[in-house]
Each structure stands twice: as C-alpha cells, then as structure tokens.
Amino acid sequence: MPAPHGQSEFIGLDAYCNRSHHHHRGDRFGRLFEDLPPLFTDPRTLDRLGAPNGPMDGGATGTTAQTVPVGFVFFGQFVDHDITLDVTTSLDTVNSAHETRNARTPTLDLDCIYGMGPEAQPYLYHASGSFKGVKLITGADIGGGPHAADDLARVGDVALIGDFRNDENRIVSQIQLAMIRFHNKLCDELSGDHAGKALYEEARRLTMWHYQWCVVHDFLKHICGEGVVSRILSEGRQHYKSDQAYIPVEFSVAGYRFGHAMVPMKVQTQQGGSRFELFGTVLGKGFSPVNDARAVADIHELFETFEGRDVQRAGRMDASMASDLLALPARIDPNGQSLATRNMIRGQSFLLPSGESVARRLERPESEIEQVSDAARAAEPALNGGTPLWYYILKEAELIGRENLDGTRLPGEGLGPVGATMVAETIIGLIELDSRSWLGSNRNWRPGTRADNANVELSTVGHILTYT
C-alpha cells in the first residue's frame, strides 16, 4: 500500500551520500542504480544457461514475433553504434562503469554518419562542385566495383564512414547508406534557400531530428511499447535523472541487448527473393565491397513503408536465441562462444544487480517478480540467488511483454516493464539532454513530408530510409 504523501521512502538518497557516488561524465559510462548490490552467479551456471542445446536454445530458426519488422533488429544495432563504443574492458576483470570510456558521444547525433564533420574529415564529403563539404559521398560517387552504386564509399575494402562497425554486416551497412542518402536528399531540397556551410548544417539538423523522432515514435514504441513511451514523455523520466547525458551499464550491458534474442538466422532483403543466412556469404560478409547483387537490401522489405508490403518479422522477444548465436562462427568469435553466456558474464564483470533487485527498485508488484523469477529457476534451478539482469529482462519480455497505450500487454512482442523503462528512459533522456536535439531545442517541431507525396509524413524509420 502506498505511503501517505510526504512519508514515502526517499529511494536512492543513499547513492548521493556515499563515497562511491560519481557525477556522470558524458565520456564515461555510469549507473542507474548506484546502491543496488551486485549479483554473483556461478560462471558454470551461466555456461549451462547459455549453452547449445541448453535452456536458451531456440533451435535453428528461433521464434518469430507478430508485430515487429525485421529491420528493427538492425536499426537497433545502428542506434547502439551511434551512442556507445567500449574498447577497453575485459570479461576477465571487474569493470568500473565510471572508469570505462565511451568512445562515442552519448547523444543521438549521427556522428556515425557525419564523423567529425567536413572540416575534420573532408574525405567523407563531396570534394568539389556546389555540394563541396555538404553532401556525403557514397560508392556511386567514387566507383570501385560492379555494385559500387549500391554500396558505401570505399578505399579498397575500407568503408569511408564515421563508425567502422556499421560495415560489419550487409544489412546495417545498407541502413548506413540509406541514412547518407537521406541527408543528401535533404541537401537537394534545401539548396534553393541555403548554400555551403549553412546548407550542410541545416540538412544535418533536419536529418538528425527526423532520425530522433523516428527512434522515439517508431522504434521505441515497437520495442518498449506505446504505453511506456507516452508515459515518459508526459510524466517525465523517473530513474534516468542525470542532468548530463551518459550511458548506464544497466542499459548497455543488459537492457539494450534485447536484440540478440530477436536476431533471425535468415533474412529476405529483396522482393520475391530468397532468405539468406545472416552469417552466410551473402549477408554476413562485412568490411568489404558488396560483391553480390542479392546483398543489396530493399528497405521496403525490412520496414513498413508507404508501399504496404508484407514485411518479414523479427524474432520473438523471449529468453531463447537461435542456435547459431550460442556457438558463434569462428570469424565472429575465434572461440565459438555462446553470445548468451558472454552477455551474462559481461554483466557480472560490471557488477550488475539482479533483475529482481531492479524490479523492486522500479516498484513492480511482488507477484510479477515472482512469476519471472520462478520461470528463470525452472529453466536453471541454480538461479536461486537471483536472476542475471539481462536474462530477467528477456524472461519478463516473454511472460509479460510490451505495454500498449490502453495498458494491455503483448507477451513476446517487446520489452516488459523493467526492460522497457530502462531502455526508453535512457534513450529519451539522451535526446532531451542534448541542446541540439529536437526534444532539447524545439519540442514543437514535427516531421516533414515527402516532396513528391505530401500524404507520406517522414515520421517512421521506413519512411526516412526510403526517401533517398
């Protein structure tokens, strides 16, 4: 029963009154829940839980969602590359969140597209003509192979982009290419009123704002649920309360790794075409030029767009993963390790609290917490001391699921209350705390429409990625 007004426990006060509290810096990771104790789980238990043929093995194909387009799995990867890059920590040590450098800016500013800008990295931009230092280059601008027109700009095998990771598989590289083309399209439309640096800045601003809008109103509503997103936008963030943008490890090491459970092993990228293995030679061969026309992704096949195609769905969000992810190919991981086990070991190395502890901090009903905990222990009885946060979030998604605007829920179609709150509050917070963003500078802005079709608002991921 809630305490009377003014007599509620001031949850989290001790985090600001002890020597372990840190002021968050944008170039460091941090914590949402400073004072929650870390969970220790016997590593052998984590090995069993994530092993091939173990409790998390969903089979050769995994499970399938009903409402989430497959493109969101890879768009989520693109967003991750925009805000986080940890190149210093190890699974074999205890890692301090506050001492871990984030090599990306913790803002959704598309520095993975723009790099450090045309002055610092001119080779990412047109070098001559009326769009010098304004438009971004693609393979169509410099050639280099039979499929260069549908590829990123390259020098040899190396893609000329702001973040090398966006070339690690064909689908995320095609999303990168589509975002570059969207910027260039806006340059064409704005060139009648702007030129030079002013044109570049205006096109970049509008590209960034459309992207951020789509992240909140399309991506997060599919992944976290319209109920959660609407509540945060109307009532404010309750847990990500920093006055400076930073990436919490509860988000980066657990909450935002939901996508690993949604990865399909085969993806169709062209209308009427075959589905190809994600780690196969057609779609899985990153860090090299496109060498097969079948690897050129038709964005209309990955996201819902104005064309209204029957789009492939992502994997169901539950506590199972496709078998291939539990024994990664040697070129992805030389040891052929289980991605599931690695996620949980990483969480342990960052001293993450248990899922139950976080759920109680978020004031979830005890009956709900017991439901998730009991299901976790049914899968692995040794989890009797608490559930690793990442695994708890997946079990919660499986059993409780995404919250609709009317309060109903769709199990397996998106994150449950703990995962959704952490993910949505963090991403919305990153946007709100950026003075250059749509939410940080002009909350009355709204997306534009296609110049060739005013009935199509550029307000979804599919719409901006196909407006090129």
MARFI-421869 format. One record per residue (C-alpha): x, y, z; residue number from 0. Coordinates in steps of 0.1 Angstrom, whole numbers. Example, Ala and Ser with C-alpha at 12.3 -4.5 7.8 and 13.67 -1.06 7.14 Angstrom:
2
+-------+-------+-------+------+
:     u :     v :     w : resi :
+-------+-------+-------+------+
:   123 :   -45 :    78 :    0 :
:   137 :   -11 :    71 :    1 :
+-------+-------+-------+------+
END
This chain:
468
+-------+-------+-------+------+
:     u :     v :     w : resi :
+-------+-------+-------+------+
:     0 :     0 :     0 :    0 :
:    15 :    34 :    -9 :    1 :
:    27 :    56 :    20 :    2 :
:     8 :    88 :    27 :    3 :
:    20 :   119 :     8 :    4 :
:    53 :   132 :    23 :    5 :
:    61 :   100 :    41 :    6 :
:    73 :    79 :    12 :    7 :
:   108 :    64 :    14 :    8 :
:   133 :    86 :    -5 :    9 :
:   146 :    58 :   -27 :   10 :
:   181 :    63 :   -39 :   11 :
:   192 :    90 :   -14 :   12 :
:   220 :    69 :    -1 :   13 :
:   235 :    68 :   -36 :   14 :
:   242 :   105 :   -32 :   15 :
:   255 :   102 :     3 :   16 :
:   283 :    77 :     0 :   17 :
:   318 :    77 :   -13 :   18 :
:   310 :    55 :   -43 :   19 :
:   287 :    81 :   -59 :   20 :
:   301 :    98 :   -90 :   21 :
:   290 :   127 :  -111 :   22 :
:   284 :   113 :  -145 :   23 :
:   305 :   125 :  -174 :   24 :
:   295 :   121 :  -210 :   25 :
:   327 :   103 :  -220 :   26 :
:   322 :    77 :  -192 :   27 :
:   296 :    50 :  -186 :   28 :
:   277 :    52 :  -154 :   29 :
:   249 :    35 :  -133 :   30 :
:   212 :    40 :  -130 :   31 :
:   211 :    22 :   -96 :   32 :
:   243 :    31 :   -77 :   33 :
:   233 :    15 :   -44 :   34 :
:   219 :   -19 :   -55 :   35 :
:   242 :   -47 :   -46 :   36 :
:   258 :   -67 :   -74 :   37 :
:   246 :  -102 :   -82 :   38 :
:   271 :  -131 :   -82 :   39 :
:   262 :  -162 :  -102 :   40 :
:   285 :  -192 :  -105 :   41 :
:   300 :  -189 :  -140 :   42 :
:   293 :  -226 :  -146 :   43 :
:   256 :  -218 :  -142 :   44 :
:   259 :  -191 :  -168 :   45 :
:   277 :  -216 :  -191 :   46 :
:   248 :  -241 :  -187 :   47 :
:   221 :  -215 :  -192 :   48 :
:   236 :  -202 :  -225 :   49 :
:   250 :  -235 :  -239 :   50 :
:   240 :  -250 :  -272 :   51 :
:   210 :  -274 :  -266 :   52 :
:   205 :  -256 :  -232 :   53 :
:   176 :  -237 :  -218 :   54 :
:   181 :  -207 :  -241 :   55 :
:   185 :  -227 :  -273 :   56 :
:   156 :  -218 :  -295 :   57 :
:   165 :  -241 :  -324 :   58 :
:   178 :  -235 :  -359 :   59 :
:   153 :  -208 :  -367 :   60 :
:   143 :  -193 :  -334 :   61 :
:   109 :  -179 :  -327 :   62 :
:    90 :  -152 :  -346 :   63 :
:    73 :  -120 :  -334 :   64 :
:    40 :  -109 :  -349 :   65 :
:    43 :   -71 :  -349 :   66 :
:    80 :   -61 :  -351 :   67 :
:    95 :   -57 :  -386 :   68 :
:   128 :   -75 :  -390 :   69 :
:   146 :   -42 :  -399 :   70 :
:   143 :   -30 :  -363 :   71 :
:   169 :   -56 :  -352 :   72 :
:   195 :   -40 :  -374 :   73 :
:   183 :    -4 :  -368 :   74 :
:   187 :   -11 :  -331 :   75 :
:   223 :   -21 :  -339 :   76 :
:   227 :    12 :  -358 :   77 :
:   214 :    32 :  -329 :   78 :
:   238 :    14 :  -305 :   79 :
:   267 :    23 :  -327 :   80 :
:   256 :    59 :  -326 :   81 :
:   258 :    62 :  -288 :   82 :
:   282 :    36 :  -274 :   83 :
:   317 :    21 :  -280 :   84 :
:   336 :     3 :  -253 :   85 :
:   371 :    -6 :  -264 :   86 :
:   388 :   -10 :  -230 :   87 :
:   370 :   -35 :  -208 :   88 :
:   376 :   -72 :  -204 :   89 :
:   354 :  -101 :  -193 :   90 :
:   382 :  -114 :  -171 :   91 :
:   383 :   -84 :  -147 :   92 :
:   358 :   -64 :  -126 :   93 :
:   350 :   -33 :  -146 :   94 :
:   342 :     0 :  -132 :   95 :
:   314 :    18 :  -151 :   96 :
:   326 :    52 :  -141 :   97 :
:   362 :    45 :  -153 :   98 :
:   351 :    30 :  -186 :   99 :
:   355 :    54 :  -215 :  100 :
:   327 :    57 :  -241 :  101 :
:   344 :    63 :  -274 :  102 :
:   312 :    76 :  -289 :  103 :
:   292 :   106 :  -279 :  104 :
:   262 :    97 :  -257 :  105 :
:   238 :   116 :  -279 :  106 :
:   218 :   105 :  -310 :  107 :
:   237 :   130 :  -332 :  108 :
:   246 :   106 :  -360 :  109 :
:   283 :   110 :  -356 :  110 :
:   285 :    75 :  -371 :  111 :
:   272 :    92 :  -403 :  112 :
:   289 :   126 :  -401 :  113 :
:   321 :   117 :  -384 :  114 :
:   338 :   149 :  -371 :  115 :
:   323 :   170 :  -399 :  116 :
:   336 :   182 :  -433 :  117 :
:   364 :   203 :  -418 :  118 :
:   380 :   175 :  -397 :  119 :
:   371 :   146 :  -421 :  120 :
:   367 :   161 :  -456 :  121 :
:   372 :   127 :  -472 :  122 :
:   336 :   117 :  -461 :  123 :
:   322 :   146 :  -482 :  124 :
:   320 :   158 :  -518 :  125 :
:   353 :   174 :  -527 :  126 :
:   341 :   197 :  -554 :  127 :
:   311 :   213 :  -570 :  128 :
:   282 :   231 :  -555 :  129 :
:   278 :   205 :  -527 :  130 :
:   315 :   205 :  -517 :  131 :
:   317 :   198 :  -480 :  132 :
:   279 :   194 :  -479 :  133 :
:   269 :   161 :  -493 :  134 :
:   283 :   128 :  -480 :  135 :
:   299 :   105 :  -505 :  136 :
:   287 :    70 :  -514 :  137 :
:   300 :    43 :  -536 :  138 :
:   281 :    59 :  -565 :  139 :
:   305 :    89 :  -563 :  140 :
:   338 :    71 :  -565 :  141 :
:   330 :    37 :  -581 :  142 :
:   352 :     7 :  -574 :  143 :
:   332 :   -24 :  -585 :  144 :
:   301 :   -36 :  -603 :  145 :
:   279 :   -29 :  -572 :  146 :
:   295 :     3 :  -561 :  147 :
:   264 :    24 :  -568 :  148 :
:   246 :     4 :  -541 :  149 :
:   275 :     4 :  -516 :  150 :
:   292 :    27 :  -492 :  151 :
:   322 :    47 :  -505 :  152 :
:   354 :    27 :  -500 :  153 :
:   391 :    28 :  -503 :  154 :
:   399 :    -8 :  -511 :  155 :
:   379 :   -28 :  -486 :  156 :
:   376 :     0 :  -460 :  157 :
:   343 :    19 :  -459 :  158 :
:   346 :    57 :  -456 :  159 :
:   321 :    61 :  -427 :  160 :
:   321 :    76 :  -392 :  161 :
:   320 :    43 :  -374 :  162 :
:   336 :    12 :  -389 :  163 :
:   311 :   -11 :  -371 :  164 :
:   284 :     0 :  -394 :  165 :
:   300 :   -21 :  -421 :  166 :
:   301 :   -54 :  -401 :  167 :
:   271 :   -69 :  -420 :  168 :
:   253 :   -61 :  -452 :  169 :
:   220 :   -50 :  -436 :  170 :
:   234 :   -25 :  -411 :  171 :
:   257 :   -11 :  -439 :  172 :
:   227 :    -7 :  -461 :  173 :
:   209 :    13 :  -433 :  174 :
:   241 :    34 :  -431 :  175 :
:   239 :    40 :  -468 :  176 :
:   202 :    49 :  -467 :  177 :
:   208 :    75 :  -439 :  178 :
:   236 :    90 :  -460 :  179 :
:   212 :    92 :  -490 :  180 :
:   185 :   108 :  -468 :  181 :
:   209 :   136 :  -458 :  182 :
:   219 :   141 :  -495 :  183 :
:   182 :   142 :  -505 :  184 :
:   175 :   170 :  -480 :  185 :
:   206 :   188 :  -493 :  186 :
:   189 :   188 :  -528 :  187 :
:   156 :   201 :  -514 :  188 :
:   172 :   228 :  -493 :  189 :
:   197 :   241 :  -518 :  190 :
:   173 :   267 :  -531 :  191 :
:   174 :   285 :  -498 :  192 :
:   209 :   276 :  -484 :  193 :
:   244 :   270 :  -497 :  194 :
:   278 :   259 :  -484 :  195 :
:   282 :   255 :  -446 :  196 :
:   247 :   268 :  -439 :  197 :
:   232 :   241 :  -462 :  198 :
:   253 :   214 :  -446 :  199 :
:   242 :   225 :  -411 :  200 :
:   205 :   227 :  -420 :  201 :
:   205 :   193 :  -437 :  202 :
:   223 :   177 :  -408 :  203 :
:   199 :   192 :  -383 :  204 :
:   169 :   180 :  -401 :  205 :
:   184 :   146 :  -408 :  206 :
:   192 :   143 :  -371 :  207 :
:   158 :   155 :  -359 :  208 :
:   139 :   131 :  -382 :  209 :
:   161 :   103 :  -370 :  210 :
:   155 :   111 :  -334 :  211 :
:   117 :   114 :  -339 :  212 :
:   116 :    80 :  -355 :  213 :
:   137 :    65 :  -327 :  214 :
:   112 :    77 :  -302 :  215 :
:    79 :    74 :  -320 :  216 :
:    85 :    43 :  -341 :  217 :
:   115 :    22 :  -328 :  218 :
:   108 :    27 :  -291 :  219 :
:    71 :    22 :  -295 :  220 :
:    77 :   -11 :  -312 :  221 :
:   103 :   -23 :  -287 :  222 :
:    93 :    -7 :  -254 :  223 :
:    56 :    -1 :  -260 :  224 :
:    34 :    29 :  -267 :  225 :
:    22 :    29 :  -231 :  226 :
:    57 :    33 :  -216 :  227 :
:    69 :    59 :  -242 :  228 :
:    38 :    80 :  -238 :  229 :
:    41 :    79 :  -200 :  230 :
:    77 :    90 :  -201 :  231 :
:    70 :   119 :  -225 :  232 :
:    40 :   131 :  -204 :  233 :
:    52 :   124 :  -169 :  234 :
:    90 :   126 :  -172 :  235 :
:   118 :   103 :  -165 :  236 :
:   117 :    87 :  -131 :  237 :
:   151 :    69 :  -130 :  238 :
:   174 :    83 :  -156 :  239 :
:   175 :   117 :  -138 :  240 :
:   210 :   129 :  -146 :  241 :
:   214 :   165 :  -158 :  242 :
:   242 :   153 :  -181 :  243 :
:   239 :   126 :  -208 :  244 :
:   257 :    93 :  -201 :  245 :
:   252 :    56 :  -209 :  246 :
:   242 :    35 :  -179 :  247 :
:   258 :     0 :  -178 :  248 :
:   224 :   -14 :  -168 :  249 :
:   213 :    -2 :  -203 :  250 :
:   243 :   -10 :  -224 :  251 :
:   253 :   -44 :  -208 :  252 :
:   218 :   -57 :  -201 :  253 :
:   187 :   -38 :  -212 :  254 :
:   197 :   -28 :  -247 :  255 :
:   210 :   -63 :  -255 :  256 :
:   174 :   -74 :  -261 :  257 :
:   181 :   -75 :  -298 :  258 :
:   202 :  -106 :  -295 :  259 :
:   170 :  -126 :  -288 :  260 :
:   153 :  -111 :  -319 :  261 :
:   180 :  -119 :  -344 :  262 :
:   166 :  -141 :  -372 :  263 :
:   191 :  -166 :  -388 :  264 :
:   177 :  -159 :  -423 :  265 :
:   166 :  -126 :  -438 :  266 :
:   149 :  -117 :  -470 :  267 :
:   163 :   -84 :  -484 :  268 :
:   147 :   -83 :  -519 :  269 :
:   111 :   -86 :  -530 :  270 :
:   104 :  -122 :  -541 :  271 :
:   139 :  -132 :  -532 :  272 :
:   153 :  -159 :  -511 :  273 :
:   161 :  -156 :  -474 :  274 :
:   198 :  -158 :  -467 :  275 :
:   218 :  -168 :  -437 :  276 :
:   227 :  -138 :  -415 :  277 :
:   262 :  -152 :  -411 :  278 :
:   264 :  -165 :  -446 :  279 :
:   284 :  -152 :  -475 :  280 :
:   257 :  -130 :  -490 :  281 :
:   246 :  -110 :  -459 :  282 :
:   273 :  -118 :  -434 :  283 :
:   304 :  -107 :  -453 :  284 :
:   311 :   -72 :  -439 :  285 :
:   342 :   -50 :  -441 :  286 :
:   344 :   -55 :  -478 :  287 :
:   328 :   -42 :  -510 :  288 :
:   293 :   -55 :  -520 :  289 :
:   301 :   -84 :  -544 :  290 :
:   267 :   -99 :  -549 :  291 :
:   235 :   -81 :  -561 :  292 :
:   215 :  -102 :  -537 :  293 :
:   232 :   -84 :  -508 :  294 :
:   217 :   -50 :  -518 :  295 :
:   189 :   -45 :  -494 :  296 :
:   155 :   -32 :  -504 :  297 :
:   145 :   -12 :  -473 :  298 :
:   108 :   -18 :  -482 :  299 :
:   114 :   -54 :  -474 :  300 :
:   128 :   -47 :  -439 :  301 :
:   105 :   -20 :  -426 :  302 :
:    68 :   -10 :  -431 :  303 :
:    66 :    18 :  -456 :  304 :
:    41 :    36 :  -478 :  305 :
:    43 :     6 :  -502 :  306 :
:    25 :   -16 :  -478 :  307 :
:    45 :   -48 :  -484 :  308 :
:    42 :   -79 :  -463 :  309 :
:    74 :   -74 :  -442 :  310 :
:    93 :  -102 :  -426 :  311 :
:    91 :  -102 :  -388 :  312 :
:   119 :  -102 :  -362 :  313 :
:   125 :  -130 :  -338 :  314 :
:   101 :  -131 :  -308 :  315 :
:   115 :  -113 :  -277 :  316 :
:   119 :  -141 :  -253 :  317 :
:   145 :  -160 :  -233 :  318 :
:   156 :  -181 :  -263 :  319 :
:   180 :  -175 :  -291 :  320 :
:   187 :  -191 :  -325 :  321 :
:   212 :  -219 :  -321 :  322 :
:   238 :  -202 :  -343 :  323 :
:   242 :  -174 :  -317 :  324 :
:   250 :  -200 :  -290 :  325 :
:   281 :  -212 :  -309 :  326 :
:   292 :  -181 :  -329 :  327 :
:   312 :  -187 :  -361 :  328 :
:   349 :  -186 :  -358 :  329 :
:   352 :  -153 :  -378 :  330 :
:   328 :  -137 :  -353 :  331 :
:   344 :  -152 :  -322 :  332 :
:   375 :  -174 :  -325 :  333 :
:   364 :  -195 :  -296 :  334 :
:   330 :  -201 :  -309 :  335 :
:   314 :  -189 :  -277 :  336 :
:   278 :  -185 :  -268 :  337 :
:   266 :  -150 :  -272 :  338 :
:   241 :  -156 :  -244 :  339 :
:   268 :  -167 :  -219 :  340 :
:   290 :  -138 :  -229 :  341 :
:   263 :  -113 :  -222 :  342 :
:   257 :  -126 :  -187 :  343 :
:   294 :  -128 :  -180 :  344 :
:   298 :   -93 :  -191 :  345 :
:   270 :   -82 :  -168 :  346 :
:   287 :   -99 :  -139 :  347 :
:   320 :   -82 :  -147 :  348 :
:   302 :   -48 :  -144 :  349 :
:   287 :   -58 :  -111 :  350 :
:   252 :   -56 :  -123 :  351 :
:   224 :   -61 :   -98 :  352 :
:   199 :   -89 :  -101 :  353 :
:   168 :   -85 :  -122 :  354 :
:   147 :   -89 :   -91 :  355 :
:   166 :   -60 :   -73 :  356 :
:   160 :   -37 :  -102 :  357 :
:   123 :   -47 :  -105 :  358 :
:   118 :   -39 :   -68 :  359 :
:   135 :    -5 :   -72 :  360 :
:   111 :     2 :  -101 :  361 :
:    83 :    -8 :   -76 :  362 :
:    70 :   -37 :   -97 :  363 :
:    44 :   -60 :   -80 :  364 :
:    59 :   -88 :   -60 :  365 :
:    36 :  -113 :   -78 :  366 :
:    51 :  -102 :  -111 :  367 :
:    86 :  -105 :   -99 :  368 :
:    79 :  -140 :   -85 :  369 :
:    64 :  -150 :  -118 :  370 :
:    96 :  -140 :  -137 :  371 :
:   119 :  -155 :  -111 :  372 :
:   101 :  -188 :  -109 :  373 :
:   103 :  -191 :  -147 :  374 :
:   140 :  -184 :  -146 :  375 :
:   146 :  -210 :  -119 :  376 :
:   125 :  -235 :  -138 :  377 :
:   150 :  -231 :  -167 :  378 :
:   180 :  -232 :  -145 :  379 :
:   175 :  -242 :  -108 :  380 :
:   208 :  -228 :   -97 :  381 :
:   195 :  -193 :  -102 :  382 :
:   181 :  -194 :   -67 :  383 :
:   201 :  -164 :   -55 :  384 :
:   187 :  -141 :   -82 :  385 :
:   184 :  -137 :  -119 :  386 :
:   211 :  -120 :  -141 :  387 :
:   196 :   -87 :  -152 :  388 :
:   198 :   -95 :  -190 :  389 :
:   181 :  -129 :  -186 :  390 :
:   155 :  -114 :  -163 :  391 :
:   146 :   -88 :  -189 :  392 :
:   142 :  -115 :  -216 :  393 :
:   121 :  -136 :  -194 :  394 :
:   100 :  -106 :  -184 :  395 :
:    95 :   -98 :  -222 :  396 :
:    84 :  -134 :  -228 :  397 :
:    59 :  -136 :  -200 :  398 :
:    46 :  -100 :  -196 :  399 :
:    57 :   -82 :  -227 :  400 :
:    51 :   -48 :  -243 :  401 :
:    26 :   -23 :  -229 :  402 :
:     0 :    -9 :  -253 :  403 :
:   -14 :    26 :  -249 :  404 :
:   -46 :    11 :  -232 :  405 :
:   -25 :    -8 :  -206 :  406 :
:   -29 :   -42 :  -222 :  407 :
:     3 :   -62 :  -229 :  408 :
:    16 :   -83 :  -257 :  409 :
:    40 :  -110 :  -244 :  410 :
:    69 :  -117 :  -266 :  411 :
:    64 :   -86 :  -288 :  412 :
:    86 :   -62 :  -269 :  413 :
:   102 :   -54 :  -236 :  414 :
:    84 :   -59 :  -203 :  415 :
:    82 :   -31 :  -176 :  416 :
:   118 :   -33 :  -163 :  417 :
:   135 :   -36 :  -196 :  418 :
:   112 :   -10 :  -213 :  419 :
:   116 :    15 :  -186 :  420 :
:   154 :    14 :  -186 :  421 :
:   157 :    14 :  -224 :  422 :
:   131 :    41 :  -231 :  423 :
:   141 :    64 :  -202 :  424 :
:   178 :    62 :  -213 :  425 :
:   172 :    69 :  -250 :  426 :
:   147 :    97 :  -244 :  427 :
:   170 :   111 :  -218 :  428 :
:   199 :   112 :  -242 :  429 :
:   178 :   132 :  -266 :  430 :
:   163 :   155 :  -240 :  431 :
:   197 :   163 :  -226 :  432 :
:   212 :   173 :  -260 :  433 :
:   206 :   210 :  -266 :  434 :
:   210 :   204 :  -304 :  435 :
:   182 :   178 :  -305 :  436 :
:   145 :   181 :  -314 :  437 :
:   135 :   175 :  -277 :  438 :
:   163 :   197 :  -264 :  439 :
:   157 :   227 :  -285 :  440 :
:   123 :   228 :  -302 :  441 :
:    97 :   205 :  -288 :  442 :
:    70 :   219 :  -311 :  443 :
:    88 :   207 :  -342 :  444 :
:    72 :   180 :  -363 :  445 :
:    85 :   158 :  -392 :  446 :
:    82 :   170 :  -428 :  447 :
:    66 :   151 :  -457 :  448 :
:    79 :   138 :  -490 :  449 :
:    82 :   164 :  -516 :  450 :
:    67 :   141 :  -542 :  451 :
:    38 :   129 :  -519 :  452 :
:    26 :   152 :  -491 :  453 :
:     5 :   124 :  -477 :  454 :
:    36 :   105 :  -466 :  455 :
:    50 :   120 :  -434 :  456 :
:    87 :   113 :  -427 :  457 :
:    79 :   100 :  -392 :  458 :
:    88 :    63 :  -393 :  459 :
:   121 :    46 :  -398 :  460 :
:   109 :    30 :  -430 :  461 :
:    98 :    64 :  -445 :  462 :
:   131 :    82 :  -439 :  463 :
:   152 :    53 :  -451 :  464 :
:   133 :    50 :  -483 :  465 :
:   133 :    88 :  -490 :  466 :
:   165 :    89 :  -510 :  467 :
+-------+-------+-------+------+
END
